[in-house]
Amino acid sequence: MPGQNARMLRALSWLAAAFALGLIMFGGFVRLSNAGLSCPDWPTCYGQVTWPEHAHEIARADAAFPDRPFETHKAWREQVHRFLAGTLGVMVLLMALLAAWRPRLARTGVLLSAVFAAAAVGLYIGGEHVWSSALAAGAMALPLLVALGLQQPAAWRISVLTLAVIIFQAMLGMWTVTLLLKPVVVMGHLLGGMATFGLLAYAALRLAGVGAPDDRYAGLRRLTGIGIILLVVQIALGGWTSSNYAALACGYGPGAFPQCLGQWLPPTDFHQGFILWRGIGVNYEGGVLDMAARTAIQMAHRFGALVVFCYVAVLAIHAAARGLRGYGICMALALVCQVLLGISNVHFGLPLAVATAHTGMAAVLLLSMLAVLARTQTHRDRAMFSSLGQV
C-alpha cells in the first residue's frame, strides 16, 4: 500500500502542478478581461450553480443585482474559473489523503478538513458568515497540524500543507468578489495561486527523485533561494500593478519603454500608489488612483524587473558553470521570454493574449528556479522514500 501510494502521489502531483499552471493562466485571463466581478455573488453566479442562460434567468439576475447587470461573455469566464479551482482543490485533497493515509489520526485530520471546508461554504451561502469563517479557519489549521506531525518525506508533508494553502486561496477568491476587487486581496489571490503551483511543482520534483547525493550545491541552493524570494516580490508587484490598473500608466507604443510618458523621471506619487488598505465598500473595478500614483506603481514594477533580470541572469550562468547547464539554460530562456512579454505588453497596449502569457511565464520562471532548488537539495529523505516505494 505505501508503494502504491507513492506512485499515485507522484503521478497526481505532476498532474495537479500542470493543472495549477493552466489555472493561473486562466485566472489571469479572467482578471485581465475585466471579468472579476462578472458574478457578483460567491460561490454561485447570480444565485445559480452555473450562470444565467435563458431570458427569464437573465431578467431575474438583473432584478436581483441591479448594480451589476448580467454580461454573458464575462460571467462564464468567472464561473468556469471557479469550477477549475474546485477541481484543483479535489486533486489536492486526494494528494493530502494519499500522503496522510497510513496514520489514522492524520487521515482523520485531512478528512475533517474537507468536511469543515464544505460546511463553511454551505454556511456562507446561508448567510452564517461568522460560523463559516470559524469552520474555514479550522479547515486550514487541520492540514497544518497534520503536516507538522507526519513522519514522512518532505514532499509528502508538502502535499498535505498544500491543502491548507488552497483552502485559504478559496477564501481569497471569495474576498476578491465580496470586497470588490480590493487590490491587496487580488494581489494576494495571485500570490496564493503561485504558492499553490510552487508547492505542487516542488513536491512533484522531489517525488520524482530530483536532488543531489551530497551538499556540493549548498552555495547555489542559497543563491537560488534568494532568487526565488526576489521573484515572488516581483510577482507581487505585478499583481499590484494589474489590480490597480497601472499596466499602461506609462502609455503604450514606442515612447512608453524604456521611458515612461516620454520621460525618464515622470511625475510619481509613491505614497498613494502603495497604500495597501483603503477601507471597505470601495469598488476598485477600473482603479481609483490618479495617474501619478499609477505611474509610481509601474516604475516600481520596472525597477523590480531590472533587479530580478540581473540577479536571475547571473544565477543561470552560475548554475551552468556548476554543471547544471540544462537548468541554467531553461532559467535563462524563461527569464528572457518573461522580459520580452512585459515589454510587448507596453509596446502593443496590453493585448489580452500577451498579458495572459506574461502571467503564465512568471509561473514558468518560478518553476525553473524551483527545479534548481530541488536539484541542489540533498537526498536527506532518500532512504525513507525508497523504503516507502518498495513496500
N, C-alpha and C positions, 0 to 999 in steps of 0.2 A: 504493500500500500504506500509506504513513503516514497519508493522509487517511482511508482506511477504518479503520485502527487507531484514529484519533482519534474517529471517530463511534462505533465499537464500545465504546471505553473510556468515553466519556461515558454511553452508554446503560447499560452494565454497572455503572458507578459508582453511578448512581441506583438501579438495581435492588438492588445489594448494600447500599447505605445503608438502603433501606426494609426489606430482609430483616434487617439487623442490628438495626434498631429493634424489629421483631417478635420477634427472638431475645432481646433484652434483656428484653422484657416476659414472654416465656415462661420465661426463666431466673428472673425474679422470682417468677413463679407456682410454679415448682418449689421454689425456696427457701422461699417463704412457706407452702407447703403441706407443709413438713417432709419433702420427698421427696429431699433432697440426698444421703442415704446409702441410698436405696432399692435401689441397685445397688452392692453392697459392693466390686466389682472394677471395673477400668478397662482398656481401653475396652469390654470385654464386660459383660454383665449376668448375673451368676451363671453365667459361662462361656459364655453364648450371645450371638450377634450381636444378636438382638432381646431377648427376655425370656422366661422360662418361662411356658407357657400350659397345657400338659396336666398331668394329675395326677402322672404319673411324673417329669416335668421339675421340678415344684414340690417333690416329695419329694426328688429328687436335690439341688436347690438348698438346701433346708433342712438336708440332711445335710452339705453342703459348707461351709455358713456357719451353724452352729448359733446363733451370737450375733446373727445378723441374719436372722430368719425372713422369707420372701418375702411381700411385700404387693403384690398385683396393681394396686390402684388408685394406687399410688405408683411402682412400678418403670417402668411405661410412660412416665410423665412424664419421668423422668430419662433414659431411653434415647432417647426421641424428641428431647429437648433435645440430646443428643449427635449424633444424626443431622442435626438442623438446623444445629448448629455445624459439622459436617463439610461440609454443603452450602455454607455461607458460606465455608468455607475454600477450596473448589473455585472459587467465584466470585472470591475474592481472588487465587488463583493465576492464573486466566485474566487478571485485570486486570494483574498483575505481568508476565505474558508479553507482553501487548499493549504495555505501556509499555516493555519492555526487548527487544522483538523484533529491532530493526534491528542494534544492536551484537552481534556473535556472542558475545563474551565475557560480556556482560550476560545474554543469553538463556541461555547455558550455566550461569551462576551461579544463575539462577532455577530452572532445571530440576534442577540438582543439589540445591538447597534442598528441592525437593519430594521427591526421591529419599531424601535424608537423613532428612526428617521421616517418611516412610513406613517406612523401615528402622528408625528409632528406636522407632516404635510396635510393630513386629514383635519387636524385641529386648526391649522391655519386657514384652510378653506372654510371651516365652520366659524371663523371669527375669534377663536380662542387663542389669541396671539401670545399671551403670557405662558400658558401651558405648552404651546407649540415651541416657543423659544427654549423652555426648560428641557423638553424632550430632545430637541436638536442638540443642545449642549451635552446631554447625556450620550446621544448617538455619536458625538465626536470624541468624548472622553473615553469611552469604552475601547475603541481600537488603539488609542494611545496607550492605555494601560496594558492591553494585550501585547502590543508590540514591545513594550518595555520588559515584560515578563517572559517573552518567548526565548527558549534556549535553542535557537535555530540560527543558521547563517544570516548575515546582514540582509541579503536580498529577500529572504522570507519575511523578516521583520518590516522591511520597506513595503512589501506587498500589503501588510496589514495597516501600516501607517497611512498609506495612500487612501484607504477607506475614510479615515478621518478628514483628510485634505479634501476629498471630493464631496463630502457632506458639507463642509464649510464653503466649498465652491458653489454648491447649490444655493446656499443661503445668500452668497454674494449675488448670484443671478436673480434671486428674489428681490434683494435690496436695490439692484440696478433698476428694476421696474418701479418698486414702491417709493424709492427716493428720487425718481425722475431723472435718471442718468447722472447722478451726482458724480463728478469726475473722480474723486478719491475711491468711490466704490467701483466705477468702471475700470479704473487702473488696477484696483485690487483683484477684480474679476479676471483681467488679463494675466496678472501675475499668478493667480490661482490656477489658471489653465496651464501656464508654463510650468508651474511647480508639479502639477499632476503629471504632465508629459515627462518632465525631467525625472521624477521618481520612477515612473513606469519604465522609461528608457534605461535608466541606470540599473534597475532591478533586472531587466532583460539582459543587459550586457554581463552582469555578474553571474546570472544564472547560466549564461552561455559559456562561462569559464574564462572570460576575458580578465586578464590580470598579469602580474609579474611574479616570478618564482622567488624573488627576494626584494630588498628595499633599495635596489640600484637606482630607481627613478624617484627617490624621495624629493629631491630638489625640484624636478619637473612637476611632480604632483602638487607641491606647494604653489608653484607659479601658476599652474592650471586652476587651482582653487581660487587664487586671487583674480584670475581672468574671468572665471565664472561669476564671481561677485560683481566685477565691473560690468559684465554683460547684463546681469539681472538689473542693475541700477539703470543701465541704458534702456532696457526693455520697459522699465517703469517710466522713464522719461518719455519713451514713445507712446505709452498708454496715456500719460498725462497730456501729451501733445494732441493725440487723437480725441480724447474725451473733452478737451477744451476747444476743439475745432481750430487748432493753431497750425495745422499742417501746411497751409498756404498763407501763413501770416507774412511771409517774405515775398508774396506774389508768386507768379509762375512764369516760365519761359526763360530765355537766355539770361535775363538780368537778375533772376532770383537766386542763382547759385554760381559761384561761391559767395557773391554779395547778397545782401538782403535789402529789398526795396531800392536797389541800385546803390546801396551804401555799405561800407564795411562796418560802420558802427551806427546802426539805425536807432531811433528813439525806443527805449525799452522801459518796462516797469516790472522789475523782478519781484517786488513786494506783492503786488496784486496778482501777478502771474503764478505765485506759488503759495497762496493761501489754501490750505488743504480742506478746511471746513468752513462753510458759509451758511450754516443753519439748515433747517428742514423746510420743505414746501416750495423751494425754487425749482422751476422746470429748466433744466440745463440743455435741453434739446436745441441745437444751433449755437450754443455757447452764450455766456453772459459777460465775458471780458471784453475790454476795449482793445484796440489794435496794438497799443504799446505793451500791454500785458501778454497778449498772444505772441507778439514778436519776441519778447523775453523768453517765453517757453520754447519757441522754435530755435532761438540762438543757443539756449542751454542744451537742447537735443543735438544740435550740430556739434557743439563743443564736446559733448559726451561721445558722439560718434567718432570724432577725431581721436580722442583718448583711447577708446576701445580698439579702433583700427590699428593704431600704432602698437598697442600692447599685444593684441592677438597676432598681428603680423610677426612680431619678434618671437612670440611664443611658438608659432607654427614653424619658424625657422629653427628655433631651439629644439623642438620635438623631432624635426627631421634630422638634425645634427646628432641627436642621441640615439638614432637608429629607428625611430618611429616615422619613417618617411611618408608612408601612406596616410597616417593620421595627420601629419603636418600638412600634406597636400590637400586633404579633404577640408581641414580647418581653413586653410588659405582660400580655397575656392568658395566656400560658404561665405567667408568674410567679404571677398570681392563682390560676389553676387548681391549680398545684402547692401553694400555701399552703392552699387550701381542702381539697385532698385530704389533706394532712398533718393538718389539724385534724379532718377526718372520721375518719381512722384512730383518733385518740384518742377522739373522741366516741362512735363506734359500736363500739369494741372490736376494731379491726383486721380488718374484713371482707376476705376474700381478693381480691375484685374491686377494692375501693378501694385496697388496699395494692399490688396489681399495677399499677394505673393510676398510682399515685404514683411507682413506679419508671420507668414509661414516660414520664410527664410530665417527669421530670428530664432524660431524653434529648431531649425536645421543646424544653425550655427551653435546653438546650445547643445544639441546632440553631439556634434563633432567634438566639442570640448569635454562633454561627459564621457565620450568614448576614450579620450586621452586620460581622463581621470581614472576611469575603470582599468585601463591598460597599465597605468602606473601604480595601481593599488596592489598590495601584496596579497597572496592567497592565504591569509591567516585562517580562513574557514574552509580551505580546500578539503581537508581530511573529513570534516563533518559533512560537507556537501557530497563528497564522493561516497561516503558510507550510506547516506540517505538515498542516493541514486542507485545503490547496488542492493538494497534490502528487498 
